[in-house]
Amino acid sequence: MFLTGLTLAALVLTVAFGIQYRMVKQPLARKVGQSLMNIFMGSTLILFSINQFLFPDLSTTRVVIAIFLGVLGIFNLWMGIKNYRFYKTNMQQ
């Protein structure tokens, strides 16, 4: 139940930052919003992959999908954090 709540919260934040990212007109602020969207999208994908491993009937297909979502989520989270640090420091200058 806790994992489901975290997944839904990350999904809602992904949608919220996605809408905010598309509404902002300043290029640097758009990049910051996009990186925040990527961070929460990566978190959502990682939580989805963890959730797939917790099902009792673990099949090969489920494992492959979970690994794929986990790798994609880690990459998205890593690039989002990297871009957020870069654009946030440039925005303050």
PyMOL commands that set and color helices and strands:
alter all, ss='L'
color gray80, all
select helices_A, chain A and resi 2-23+27-53+60-92
alter helices_A, ss='H'
color red, helices_A
deselect
rebuild
show_as cartoon
